[in-house]
């Protein structure tokens, strides 16, 4: 198969190969990104009711003033990450 690249696509390919990637690696990475995007879209579509419910819940919490500031969010996410790491270490 022969592909005709637009000039902007050709520049991206040249930048990637100049950094050590092969043309095949560039194409593989592009397809990986496309596949992940489509899988995410499929998941969102399959779970749209749950996602909408969570958005509605968050909106209602915000209207009631039940919001967290950025530092609190970061602390919660970091605690979750640490717990996942401990759980993984224990399961090994």
N, C-alpha and C positions, 0 to 999 in steps of 0.2 A: 504494500500500500504506500502510495506517495502522498504526503501531506503538503499543502501549500500554507506556509506560515505568514501571518501578517508581520510587518516590520517590528511592531512592539513585541510580538511573540518571539521573533528571531533574536531580538536584543536580550530578552530574558534567557533564552536558551544559551546564548553566547556568554552571558554573565555567569550562569550556573556552570557551564563547562570550564570557564576560566577559573572557577573556584574548585575544580577537581571532579565535578560530577560528569558522568558520561551522559550522552544524549538519552540512552535507555533509562538511566536513573531519573532523569528529569521527567520523562514521560511516565515512568512508574509512579513517581511522587505525585504528578498531576492526577493520575487515575486514582490513587489512594485518597486524595483530597476530594475528588468528585464522588467516589464511592461513600466516603464518610458523610458528605453533605446529603446524599440521597438516603442513606440509612437514618440520619438524624431527621430528615423530613418525614420518612416513613414512620419513625417512632412517634414523632409529634402528631401525625395524622391518626395513628392507631390509639394514641393516648390523649386525644384532644379534650375529652370530657374531664379527665383528671387534671390536665394542665389548666384548663379554663377554671376549674374549681379552685385550684391553688392560687391562680391570679386573682379570682374574686375574693378569696380569703385574705390575701395580702392587701388588696385594695381596701377591704373593710377594716383591717387592722390599722392601716395608715390613716383612714378617716377617723378612727377612734384615738389616734395619737399613739398607737402601740408600735412605734418604729424604733429600730436600733441604729445607733450611730456607726460610722464606718469602723471605728476601733473595736467596738463590740462584735461586729460581724467578723472581722479578721480574727479576733480571739476565739470565737466559736468555731470558725473554719480550721484554725490551727489546732484546737483541741480535738476536733474530729479527725484531722490528719494524724495526729499523734496516736490516737486510739486505734486507728486502722493499722498503723505501723506496729503497735504493740500486739494487736490481734494476729497480724501476719507472722511476727516473730514467734509467738506462742504456738502457732499452728505448724511451724517448721520443725 
